Amino acid sequence: MAVGYSKVVYQEKKYAVTRSDFNNGKSIKLVAEELGGSDFISLNYYITTSKEILKPCEMPVVKVTDFLNNYKLIK
């Protein structure tokens, strides 16, 4: 289920970010695509009864966590 769309700035580049939730919010998919460029961020995040799991899609965890910790929402 699509939750939302936002534009953000990360490392002086603009990104279009789409978030979708599944399984009553226990699974989250986030995709960020650089506007006018070729970079992207993609991840799945799972909430289980025992832990939370971050699964980047074909990229290093450090790239995903840096993006999540440092993007700025464009208002």
C-alpha positions, 0 to 999 in steps of 0.5 A: 500500500502506498503511503506517500511521496516526498522530495528530499535533499541528500548530499546536495542532490534532490531525490524523489522518495516513495514509501509503501507499507505492507502487512499492517505496517510491519513491512516497509519499502522505501525507494529514493531516486535522484532527480536528474541523476542516476543514484538511488536508495532502496530498502525494506524494513521488517518489524518482527515480534523479536527484532527489527530488520533493515534489508538494503536492496543491492547496496551497502547498509552504510549507504542506506543508513547515511541517507536515512540519517542525513536527508532533509525534507524539501518543504 
